[in-house]
Amino acid sequence: MINKGRTVYACTECGAQASKWSGQCGDCGAWNTLQETLAAPPTTKGGIKPAGYAGSAGTQVRILATVDGTAEIRQSCGNGELDRVLGGGLVNGSVTLIGGDPGIGKSTLLLQVLAELATRNQTLYVSGEESPQQISLRAQRLQLPRDRVRLLPEICVEQILLIAETERPQTMVIDSIQTVFTERLQSAPGSVAQVRESAAQLVRFAKATGTALFLVGHVTKEGAIAGPRVLEHMVDTVLYFEGDPSGRLRVLRAVKNRYGPVNELGVFAMTERGLKEVNNPSAIFLSRHEMPVAGSVIMVTREGTRPLLVEIQALVDECHGNNPRRVTLGLEQNRLAMLLAVLHRHGGVAMYDQDVYANAVGGVGINETAADLAVLLAALSSFRDRPLPADLVVFGEVGLAGEIRPIPNGEERLREAAKHGFKQAIVPRANLPRRGGRMDGIDIRGVTRLNEVMGNL
């Protein structure tokens, strides 16, 4: 018999509690802020939990130096790109939340990983959205081994944990957390209270048993994981799938990782056999033209620990309306407007009567300022219809005073460009290699002001 406990309705604005739901909070007056939650356990006069509650016994203050600081034990997922994003592999007892648009490949990737791990470990795939027949057909279509993959179609978290205690899996997948519910609450599956309480029970189980747990999360129209933000704070790792579901490329980005670097990037290609890892993503993000074209320049961005060569394209066209357009794909739109203002003020080139379109080829999103110089040169090349050399690579931050600022890991970016056969580079002077203006056959030019670069076009 499940002990459902007592439920109350707490206000998300002021924290006040009520015994039943109402449209308006009686304390702060906010509307539609009461959400179902479990009542807090009773406390003594001093605010301390009485005996019998978790945390009241068996805990003690420890000296940090006495805590074992050895590295955690990791196991490979059988997928190099996923291992990279996770920080080197899967950690026992870790909880990973994977979000992404519908149909982008979340379930496909996890089924592939579980089929690989099942050959050497005990695994469990909990499905709340698809029937066993649908999952079996997908595994058959992907030509995955199905003889050792253990499948559980269940959405009640109490039943899931009861079976998991018997199965003792080392890796478990919950697909998805929005379909799971707990009998302790009366609200429907997918509600904020259900998602929060169900995830809390699953996280406690993973930490207590050392099970590596994957949670699949739906996303909202804005691209954020649906449900409470506290869900992202409860887990150890948050991964986001990016890319066009109708396209071939998929990018898996780590936005939170307690066991590795954040903003690490994994690149996959969707094929008939599922998601295949891309070991050399720079070759995909570069579209080699048969002859130099105006408005195209190559830059080196850095995602996590990996440098990537990306082609930046710009199209400058005469504006036929009152308001010129500033459109970006994979770049920040407000920063493009700022860079065009810097180009006008310190370069003497006015584009206030031109439509400017900027694009990062391949669907990769660039969030760092190292793309500033590449965006300006691409726009200037398109505006003057003068192609840049095909073997040129550019990176650097542009300030409002027209200065070219250095960026981190300059030498590593140059080595990546040299590996792909580039012969020329324009970089901030502070990013010049210590050995001078050459590195592995690249002629490197260091600049400090924007007007020093304008002579190339």
VOFIRO-190513 format. One record per atom (N, C-alpha, C): residue in three letters; x, y, z. Coordinates in steps of 0.1 Angstrom, whole numbers, plus 5000, padded with zeros to 4 digits. Each point is the difference from the previous one (the first is absolute). Layout:
ALAXYZ
...
This chain:
MET500849885000
MET499250125000
MET500950125000
ILE499850094990
ILE500850124999
ILE499550115010
ASN500950055008
ASN499750115009
ASN500050134992
LYS498950054996
LYS499950114992
LYS500450135007
GLY499950015013
GLY500350125007
GLY499050114998
ARG500250115007
ARG499050114999
ARG500550104990
THR499150044991
THR500450104990
THR499450135003
VAL500750104997
VAL499650145001
VAL500350084987
TYR499550125000
TYR500250084988
TYR500850125004
ALA501250014994
ALA501050115004
ALA500050104989
CYS500250135004
CYS500050114990
CYS501550014995
THR500250014987
THR501350014995
THR500650145001
GLU499250105004
GLU500450145002
GLU500550025014
CYS499249975010
CYS500350045014
CYS500249875008
GLY499749884996
GLY500249885008
GLY498949975009
ALA499050085001
ALA498949975009
ALA499349874996
GLN499449925010
GLN499449884997
GLN498550005003
ALA499249934993
ALA498649995001
ALA499649854999
SER498949975007
SER499549865000
SER499349964988
LYS499550094992
LYS499449974987
LYS500350114990
TRP499849974987
TRP500450094990
TRP499050114998
SER500550114996
SER499250124997
SER500750084989
GLY499350084993
GLY500650084989
GLY500950105005
GLN499850065012
GLN500950115005
GLN500549965014
CYS501350035002
CYS500749985013
CYS499450105010
GLY499649955011
GLY499450085011
GLY501050095007
ASP501349974998
ASP501050095007
ASP500650114991
CYS500449974988
CYS500750104992
CYS499050054989
GLY498949934997
GLY499150044990
GLY500349964986
ALA501149924998
ALA500349964987
ALA499049904994
TRP499850004987
TRP499149914994
TRP500749884994
ASN499349895001
ASN500449874994
ASN501549965004
THR500350025012
THR501349965005
THR500049895010
LEU498849955004
LEU500049885009
LEU500249874993
GLN501049935005
GLN500349874993
GLN500149895011
GLU499549884996
GLU500049895009
GLU501449955004
THR500249975013
THR501249955005
THR499849925012
LEU501049925004
LEU499949935012
LEU500350095012
ALA499249985011
ALA500250085012
ALA501349975006
ALA500650105006
ALA501349995006
ALA499949915013
PRO501049925004
PRO499949925012
PRO499950085012
PRO499449965011
PRO499950075012
PRO501450035006
THR500150115007
THR501350045006
THR499850035015
THR501050005007
THR500050045015
THR500050155001
LYS500150055012
LYS499950145002
LYS501250074994
GLY501149935000
GLY501250074995
GLY500149984985
GLY499049954993
GLY500149984986
GLY500749884995
ILE500349915009
ILE500849884997
ILE499049884998
LYS500349924990
LYS499149894997
LYS500249905011
PRO498949945005
PRO500049905010
PRO500749874996
ALA500349925009
ALA500649874997
ALA499249924990
GLY500649934991
GLY499349924991
GLY500050054986
TYR500350134999
TYR500150064986
TYR501450004995
ALA500150004987
ALA501350004993
ALA500850125004
GLY501349985003
GLY500850115004
GLY500150025015
SER499249935008
SER500050035015
SER501049915007
ALA500549894993
ALA501049925006
ALA500949954989
GLY501249965005
GLY501049944990
GLY500850114993
THR499750135002
THR500850104993
THR500950075010
GLN501250044995
GLN500950075009
GLN500950094992
VAL500650105007
VAL500950094993
VAL501349934998
ARG500550024988
ARG501349944996
ARG501050114995
ILE501349975002
ILE501050084995
ILE500249974985
LEU500150114992
LEU500149984986
LEU501249924995
ALA501150015008
ALA501249934996
ALA499849855002
THR499149965009
THR499849855002
THR499149944990
VAL499350084991
VAL499149954990
VAL500949944989
ASP499649894995
ASP500749934989
ASP499850084987
GLY501150064995
GLY499950094988
GLY500449934987
THR500149875000
THR500449924988
THR498950024989
ALA500549994988
ALA499150024988
ALA498949905000
GLU498850044995
GLU498949914999
GLU500249894990
ILE499449895001
ILE500149894991
ILE499150034988
ARG500549994988
ARG499250024988
ARG499949884991
GLN499049994993
GLN499949894990
GLN499650064987
SER500549954989
SER499750054987
SER498649964996
CYS499450104993
CYS498649974994
CYS500149934987
GLY501249984995
GLY500149944987
GLY499850104988
ASN499950135004
ASN499950104990
ASN500950115004
GLY501050034992
GLY501150095003
GLY499550155002
GLU499050044992
GLU499550145001
GLU499250015013
LEU499249915004
LEU499250005012
LEU501050005012
ASP501049924999
ASP501049995011
ASP500750145002
ARG500350064988
ARG500650145001
ARG499150105007
VAL498750004996
VAL499150095006
VAL499849985015
LEU500049875004
LEU499849965014
LEU501350035008
GLY501150034994
GLY501250035007
GLY501049895001
GLY499849904991
GLY500949885000
GLY499349875002
GLY498750005002
GLY499349875002
GLY498950025010
LEU499349895003
LEU498950005009
LEU500449975014
VAL499650085010
VAL500449985014
VAL498949935007
ASN500449905008
ASN499049925008
ASN499250105010
GLY498749995000
GLY499250085009
GLY499750144994
SER500450034988
SER499850134994
SER498650004994
VAL499450125000
VAL498750024994
VAL500150104988
THR499749964988
THR500150084988
THR498750034994
LEU499750134998
LEU498850044994
LEU500250044986
ILE499349944990
ILE500250034986
ILE498750064994
GLY500250124995
GLY498850074994
GLY500250034985
GLY499050034993
GLY500150034986
GLY498649994993
ASP499950064988
ASP498850004993
ASP499549864997
PRO498749994998
PRO499449864996
PRO500649954987
GLY500449885000
GLY500549944988
GLY501550034997
ILE500750065009
ILE501450044997
ILE500949885003
GLY499649905007
GLY500949885002
GLY500349975014
LYS499350055010
LYS500349975014
LYS499849855003
SER498849944997
SER499849865002
SER500849914992
THR500350044988
THR500949924991
THR501449995006
LEU500650115004
LEU501350005006
LEU500149915013
LEU499050025009
LEU500049925012
LEU499849854998
LEU499149974990
LEU499949864997
LEU501349944994
GLN500750084992
GLN501349954995
GLN501049985012
VAL500050095009
VAL500950005011
VAL499749885009
LEU498749985003
LEU499649895008
LEU500249864994
ALA499949994987
ALA500249884993
ALA501549975001
GLU500950105000
GLU501449975001
GLU500449975014
LEU499450075010
LEU500349975014
LEU499549875005
ALA498949954994
ALA499449885004
ALA500849884997
THR501050014991
THR500949894997
THR501049975012
ARG500150105009
ARG501049975011
ARG499450045014
ASN498850075000
ASN499550045013
ASN498549975000
GLN499450005012
GLN498549995001
GLN499450144997
THR499050014991
THR499450124997
THR498549995000
LEU499350125000
LEU498650005001
LEU499550124992
TYR499149984990
TYR499450114993
TYR498650015004
VAL499650115006
VAL498650035005
VAL499450094990
SER498949954994
SER499350084989
SER498750045005
GLY499750135000
GLY498750055004
GLY499250054988
GLU500650014988
GLU499450074989
GLU499849904988
GLU500949904998
GLU499949914989
GLU499749865005
SER499349924992
SER499749865004
SER501349924998
PRO500049885006
PRO501149914997
PRO500249964986
GLN498949994992
GLN500149974986
GLN500750114992
GLN499750135004
GLN500650114993
GLN501550005002
ILE500449985013
ILE501450005003
ILE500749884993
SER499449895000
SER500649884993
SER500250024985
LEU499050074994
LEU500150034986
LEU501150104997
ARG500250105009
ARG501150094998
ARG501349935001
ALA500249915010
ALA501249935002
ALA500349914988
GLN498949944995
GLN500249924988
GLN500450084988
ARG499450124998
ARG500350094989
ARG501550045001
LEU500450035012
LEU501450055002
LEU501049885001
GLN499549884999
GLN500949885000
GLN500849995013
LEU499350025011
LEU500649995013
LEU499749865006
PRO500949955008
PRO499849885007
PRO498950015010
ARG499049925000
ARG498850015009
ARG499949895011
ASP501049914999
ASP499849885009
ASP500350035015
ARG500750115003
ARG500350035014
ARG499550145005
VAL499350074991
VAL499450135004
VAL498749975008
ARG499950045012
ARG498949985009
ARG499150125000
LEU498749984997
LEU499050104998
LEU498950005010
LEU499650125005
LEU499050005010
LEU499050114996
PRO498849974995
PRO499050104997
PRO499250045013
GLU500350115006
GLU499450035013
GLU500250155002
ILE499050075006
ILE500150145003
ILE499850035015
CYS499749915008
CYS499950025015
CYS501449995006
VAL500450115006
VAL501450005005
VAL500249905011
GLU499049975008
GLU500149915011
GLU500249864994
GLN499349964990
GLN500149874993
GLN501449994993
ILE500450114994
ILE501350004993
ILE501149975010
LEU500050075012
LEU501049985010
LEU500049865006
LEU498849955002
LEU499849875005
LEU500649894991
ILE499850014987
ILE500649914991
ILE501550024998
ALA500450135001
ALA501450034999
ALA500849945011
GLU499450005012
GLU500749945012
GLU500349854998
THR499149944992
THR500149864998
THR501049974988
GLU499950094990
GLU500949984988
GLU501450045003
ARG500250105008
ARG501350065003
ARG500850044988
PRO499450094991
PRO500750044988
PRO501250095004
GLN501050004992
GLN501150095001
GLN499850134992
THR499149994990
THR499650114992
THR498549994997
MET499350115002
MET498650014998
MET499650124993
VAL499049994991
VAL499550114992
VAL498550025003
ILE499650125003
ILE498650045002
ILE499650084988
ASP499149954991
ASP499650074988
ASP498450015000
SER499550125005
SER500750115004
SER499550045014
ILE500750105006
ILE499650035014
ILE498750075001
GLN499550064989
GLN498750075000
GLN498849905000
THR500349874997
THR498949905000
THR499949935013
VAL501050015009
VAL500149935012
VAL499250075011
PHE499349935009
PHE499350065011
PHE500249925012
THR499750075012
THR500149935013
THR498650005006
GLU499749895007
GLU498749985006
GLU499850095012
ARG501150075005
ARG499950085011
ARG499350134997
LEU499950044987
LEU499450124996
LEU498849974992
GLN499050094999
GLN498849984993
GLN499950064986
SER501050094998
SER500050074987
SER500449914989
ALA499750044987
ALA500249924988
ALA501549994997
PRO500449894993
PRO501449994996
PRO500450124991
GLY501250045002
GLY500550124992
GLY499850135007
SER499350015011
SER499950125007
SER501350035007
VAL500150125005
VAL501250045006
VAL500349925013
ALA499049985008
ALA500249935012
ALA500349854997
GLN499449944991
GLN500349864996
GLN501449984995
VAL500450094991
VAL501449994994
VAL501050025011
ARG499850105009
ARG501050025011
ARG500149895010
GLU498849955004
GLU500149895010
GLU500449874994
SER499649974988
SER500549874993
SER501550004998
ALA500550124995
ALA501450014998
ALA500849995013
ALA499450065011
ALA500749995013
ALA500249855005
GLN498949924998
GLN500149865004
GLN501049934991
LEU500050024987
LEU500949934991
LEU501550045003
VAL500250135003
VAL501450045004
VAL500549945013
ARG499149995010
ARG500449945012
ARG500349854998
PHE499349934991
PHE500349864997
PHE501349994993
ALA500350094991
ALA501349994992
ALA501150025010
LYS499950105009
LYS501150035009
LYS500249895010
ALA498949935004
ALA500149905011
ALA500649874994
THR499749974987
THR500449874994
THR501150014991
GLY500550124996
GLY501150024991
GLY499549974985
THR498850014998
THR499549984986
THR500250134992
ALA500549984988
ALA500150124991
ALA498750014993
LEU499450125002
LEU498650034996
LEU499950104989
PHE499349974989
PHE499750104990
PHE498550045000
LEU499750135000
LEU498750055000
LEU499850074987
VAL498949974992
VAL499750074988
VAL499050115004
GLY500250124995
GLY499150115004
GLY499550074987
HIS498750035000
HIS499450074990
HIS500450155000
VAL499950074989
VAL500450145000
VAL498850094996
THR500050125004
THR499050104997
THR500250064987
LYS499150094996
LYS500250074987
LYS501250095000
GLU500450055012
GLU501250085002
GLU501349924999
GLY499949865001
GLY501249924999
GLY500549955014
ALA499350055011
ALA500449965013
ALA499349875004
ILE500649925009
ILE499449885004
ILE498750035008
ALA499049934996
ALA498750035006
ALA500049955015
GLY499250075008
GLY499949965014
GLY500850105009
PRO500249985012
PRO500650105009
PRO501550014997
ARG500550125002
ARG501550024999
ARG500849925010
VAL499349965011
VAL500749935011
VAL500449864995
LEU499449954989
LEU500449874994
LEU501450014995
GLU500450114994
GLU501450014996
GLU501050015011
HIS499550055011
HIS500950015012
HIS500249875007
MET499049914999
MET500049875007
MET501049904993
VAL500250014987
VAL500849904993
VAL501450054999
ASP500949904996
ASP501450035000
ASP500450064986
THR499349964990
THR500450044986
THR498850044992
VAL500050114993
VAL498950044991
VAL500650014986
LEU499449924991
LEU500450004986
LEU498950044991
TYR500350084990
TYR499050054990
TYR500349954986
PHE499049954993
PHE500249974986
PHE499650124992
GLU500950044991
GLU499850114991
GLU500049964985
GLY499450074992
GLY500149974986
GLY498549994994
ASP500050004987
ASP498749994993
ASP499649855000
PRO498849965005
PRO499649865000
PRO499949954986
SER499750094990
SER499949954986
SER501449994993
GLY501050055007
GLY501450004994
GLY500749875004
ARG501350004997
ARG500849885002
ARG500950025013
LEU500450125003
LEU500950025011
LEU499350025013
ARG500549945011
ARG499550025013
ARG501250045009
VAL499750105009
VAL501150055009
VAL499549985014
LEU500749935008
LEU499749985014
LEU500950085009
ARG499450105007
ARG500850105008
ARG499749985015
ALA501150005008
ALA499949995014
ALA499950145006
VAL498950045007
VAL499850135006
VAL500349995015
LYS500049885006
LYS500449985014
LYS500649875001
ASN501149995007
ASN500749875002
ASN500850005013
ARG499649935010
ARG500849995012
ARG501249914999
TYR500149934990
TYR501149904998
TYR500950044988
GLY499850124994
GLY500850034989
GLY499850154996
PRO500650044989
PRO499950144995
PRO498650024994
VAL499550135002
VAL498750044994
VAL500350054986
ASN499050024992
ASN500050044986
ASN500949914992
GLU500149875004
GLU500749904991
GLU499049974989
LEU500549964989
LEU499249984988
LEU500349864994
GLY498949934997
GLY500049874993
GLY499350024987
VAL500549954989
VAL499450014987
VAL499749864995
PHE498749994995
PHE499549874995
PHE499450034986
ALA499949894992
ALA499450004987
ALA498849905001
MET498850044996
MET498949915000
MET500049924987
THR500149865002
THR500049914988
THR498949905002
GLU499949914990
GLU499149895001
GLU500249915011
ARG501349995005
ARG500449925011
ARG500050075013
GLY499450125001
GLY499950085012
GLY501150115000
LEU500350055012
LEU500950115001
LEU501549955000
LYS500850054991
LYS501449964998
LYS500850125005
GLU501149975007
GLU500850115005
GLU500950054989
VAL500250135000
VAL500850084991
VAL501350035007
ASN501149934996
ASN501350035006
ASN500750124996
ASN499750054988
ASN500650124995
ASN499050104995
PRO499350075010
PRO498950094996
PRO500450124992
SER501350045001
SER500450114992
SER499849984985
ALA500249884996
ALA499949964985
ALA498550024996
ILE499149995009
ILE498550014997
ILE499650155000
PHE500550075010
PHE499650145001
PHE500750094989
LEU501049954993
LEU500750074989
LEU499449964987
SER499550094992
SER499549974987
SER501050064990
ARG500949914995
ARG501150054991
ARG499450044986
HIS500250124996
HIS499550054988
HIS501149974989
GLU499549984988
GLU500949974989
GLU500850134997
MET499550115002
MET500850134998
MET499650095011
PRO500950105004
PRO499650095011
PRO498850084997
VAL499150025010
VAL498850074998
VAL499950115010
ALA499450114997
ALA499850125009
ALA499149965011
GLY500350065012
GLY499149985011
GLY500349875008
SER501149944998
SER500349875007
SER501450015006
VAL500149965013
VAL501250005007
VAL500049885010
ILE501249955003
ILE500149895010
ILE500550055013
MET499449955011
MET500450045013
MET500249875008
VAL500750015011
VAL500249895010
VAL499350035013
THR498949935002
THR499350015013
THR500549895009
ARG499650015013
ARG500349905010
ARG498849965008
GLU499749874999
GLU498949955008
GLU500549905010
GLY499950045013
GLY500649925010
GLY501549994999
THR500549884998
THR501449974998
THR500449984985
ARG499150034991
ARG500249974986
ARG500050124991
PRO501050034993
PRO500050114990
PRO499349954987
LEU499150084994
LEU499349974988
LEU500150114990
LEU500349964988
LEU500050094988
LEU498650024995
VAL499550124999
VAL498750034995
VAL500050114990
GLU499249984990
GLU499950104989
GLU499050105004
ILE500350135000
ILE499150115003
ILE499750074986
GLN498750004997
GLN499550064988
GLN499250135003
ALA500250104991
ALA499250125001
ALA499550044987
LEU498850064999
LEU499450054988
LEU499550145003
VAL500650094993
VAL499650155001
VAL499350044987
ASP498850045002
ASP499250044988
ASP499350135003
GLU499650074989
GLU499450135001
GLU498649985006
CYS499750095010
CYS498750005007
CYS499050074992
HIS498849944998
HIS499050064992
HIS498850055009
GLY500250005013
GLY499050045009
GLY500550115009
ASN499350045010
ASN500450115009
ASN501049955011
ASN499949875004
ASN500849955011
ASN500949894994
PRO501350024999
PRO500949894996
PRO500049885009
ARG500149884995
ARG499949885008
ARG501349965005
ARG500149945012
ARG501249945006
ARG499649865004
VAL500349904992
VAL499649865002
VAL501249915003
THR499949925010
THR501149915003
THR499549865002
LEU500849904996
LEU499849865003
LEU501249945006
GLY499949965013
GLY501249955007
GLY500950105006
LEU499650134999
LEU500750115006
LEU499150095007
GLU500550095008
GLU499250095008
GLU499650134992
GLN498750024999
GLN499550114991
GLN500450145006
ASN499950025013
ASN500350135005
ASN501550034998
ARG500849895001
ARG501550034998
ARG500350044985
LEU499249944991
LEU500250044986
LEU499750154998
ALA499050055006
ALA499750144999
ALA501150095006
MET500549955011
MET501150085007
MET501250004991
LEU500449884994
LEU501249994992
LEU499950094987
LEU498850014995
LEU499850094988
LEU500150145004
ALA499650045012
ALA500250145005
ALA501550025002
VAL500849915005
VAL501450015001
VAL500750024987
LEU499549924990
LEU500650014986
LEU499750144994
HIS498950065003
HIS499750134995
HIS500850115007
ARG500149995013
ARG500750105008
ARG501549994998
HIS500649885000
HIS501549995000
HIS500549954987
GLY499149964991
GLY500549954986
GLY499550094989
GLY499150095003
GLY499550094990
GLY499149934989
VAL499449885003
VAL499249934991
VAL498650005006
ALA499050074993
ALA498650015005
ALA499249904993
MET499249925009
MET499049904994
MET498650035006
TYR499750125003
TYR498750035006
TYR498949994990
ASP500450004987
ASP498949984990
ASP500149874993
GLN500649905007
GLN500249864994
GLN499449905010
ASP499449904994
ASP499649885007
ASP501349915002
VAL500249955013
VAL501249925003
VAL499549875005
TYR500449894994
TYR499749865005
TYR501349935003
ALA500049945012
ALA501249935004
ALA499649865004
ASN500949904997
ASN499749865002
ASN501249925003
ALA499949915011
ALA501049915003
ALA499749874993
VAL500849954990
VAL499649894992
VAL500049875008
GLY499049914998
GLY500049875006
GLY499050005012
GLY499450115004
GLY499150005011
GLY500650015013
VAL501350025001
VAL500650015014
VAL499850145005
GLY499750015013
GLY499850135006
GLY501350055007
ILE500450134996
ILE501250065005
ILE499750115010
ASN500449985013
ASN499650095010
ASN501250085005
GLU501249984995
GLU501150075005
GLU500350124991
THR500850105006
THR500350124992
THR501249984990
ALA500549884999
ALA501149984991
ALA499550014985
ALA498750004998
ALA499550014986
ALA499950144996
ASP500350105008
ASP499750144996
ASP500850044988
LEU501349974999
LEU500850044989
LEU499649934987
ALA499649875001
ALA499649924989
ALA498650064994
VAL499150045009
VAL498750054996
VAL500250134992
LEU500950095005
LEU500250134994
LEU500749984986
LEU501049914999
LEU500749984988
LEU499049944989
ALA499249905005
ALA499049944991
ALA499050114994
ALA499550085009
ALA499150114996
ALA500750104991
LEU501250045003
LEU500750094991
LEU500449944987
SER500349875000
SER500349934987
SER498749994991
SER498949985006
SER498750004992
SER499650144995
PHE500250105009
PHE499750134996
PHE500850054989
ARG501349974999
ARG500950054990
ARG500149904988
ASP499449885002
ASP500049894990
ASP501549964997
ARG500849995010
ARG501449964999
ARG500249875008
PRO500349894994
PRO500249885008
PRO501350005008
LEU500049945011
LEU501249985008
LEU500749874996
PRO501349995003
PRO500849884996
PRO499349885006
ALA500049894992
ALA499449875005
ALA500849945011
ASP501350035002
ASP500849945010
ASP500250095012
LEU499150105002
LEU500150095011
LEU499149965011
VAL500550015012
VAL499249985012
VAL500150125009
VAL498850045007
VAL500050125007
VAL499349975014
PHE500450075010
PHE499350005013
PHE500550125008
GLY499150055009
GLY500450115009
GLY498750075004
GLU500150075012
GLU498950085005
GLU500250144996
VAL498950074996
VAL500050144996
VAL499350085011
GLY500850105005
GLY499450095011
GLY499350124994
LEU499350075008
LEU499350124995
LEU500950114996
ALA501250005005
ALA501050114996
ALA500849964988
GLY499649894993
GLY500749954988
GLY501249925002
GLU500349965013
GLU501149925003
GLU499749854997
ILE501149924997
ILE499949864999
ILE500549935012
ARG499149945008
ARG500449955013
ARG500449854998
PRO500949955009
PRO500449864999
PRO498949915006
ILE500049874996
ILE499149905005
ILE500749895006
PRO499449915008
PRO500749895006
PRO500449894990
ASN501049935003
ASN500549884993
ASN500350034985
GLY500750114998
GLY500350044986
GLY500949904993
GLU501149955006
GLU500949914994
GLU499349874996
GLU499149955009
GLU499349884997
GLU499150014988
ARG499450124998
ARG499150034988
ARG500950004988
LEU501250065001
LEU500850004988
LEU500549874996
ARG500349915010
ARG500449864996
ARG498949934993
GLU498850025004
GLU498849944994
GLU499950044985
ALA500350134998
ALA499950054986
ALA501149954992
ALA501249985006
ALA501149954992
ALA499849854997
LYS499349935008
LYS499749864998
LYS499149984987
HIS499250104997
HIS499150004989
HIS500550074988
GLY501350045000
GLY500750054988
GLY499850154998
PHE499750085010
PHE499950144998
PHE501450065000
LYS500350114992
LYS501350054999
LYS500150145005
GLN498950075002
GLN500050145005
GLN499150025012
ALA500350095009
ALA499250025011
ALA500150155004
ILE498850065004
ILE500050135006
ILE499449995014
VAL500850035009
VAL499649985014
VAL500450125008
PRO499550025013
PRO500550115008
PRO501549985003
ARG500650115001
ARG501550005002
ARG500449935013
ALA499150015010
ALA500349935013
ALA499949854998
ASN499449954990
ASN499949854998
ASN501149954991
LEU501050084996
LEU501149954992
LEU500749895007
PRO500549904993
PRO500849895007
PRO501350065006
ARG500549945010
ARG501250055006
ARG501249994990
ARG500049914991
ARG501149984991
ARG500050094988
GLY499050105000
GLY500050094989
GLY498749994992
GLY500150054987
GLY498850014992
GLY499849874992
ARG500649895002
ARG499849884993
ARG499749885009
MET499149914996
MET499849885007
MET499549904990
ASP500849894999
ASP499649894992
ASP499750044986
GLY500750094994
GLY499850044986
GLY498950114998
ILE499550065011
ILE499050114999
ILE500750135002
ASP499750094990
ASP500550145002
ASP498950075009
ILE500450055011
ILE499150055010
ILE500350155001
ARG498950084999
ARG500050155000
ARG499350045013
GLY500750075009
GLY499450055012
GLY499550154998
VAL498850035004
VAL499450134999
VAL499550055013
THR500050135002
THR499450065012
THR498950094998
ARG499850054987
ARG498950094997
ARG499349964988
LEU498750044999
LEU499249954989
LEU500550064987
ASN500550125000
ASN500450064987
ASN501349934994
GLU500749925008
GLU501149924995
GLU499549884991
VAL498849965003
VAL499449894992
VAL499350054987
MET499650125000
MET499250054989
MET500850004987
GLY501350015001
GLY500850004987
GLY499949874992
ASN499649895006
ASN499949884993
ASN498850004990
LEU499150095002
LEU498850004991
LEU499850144993
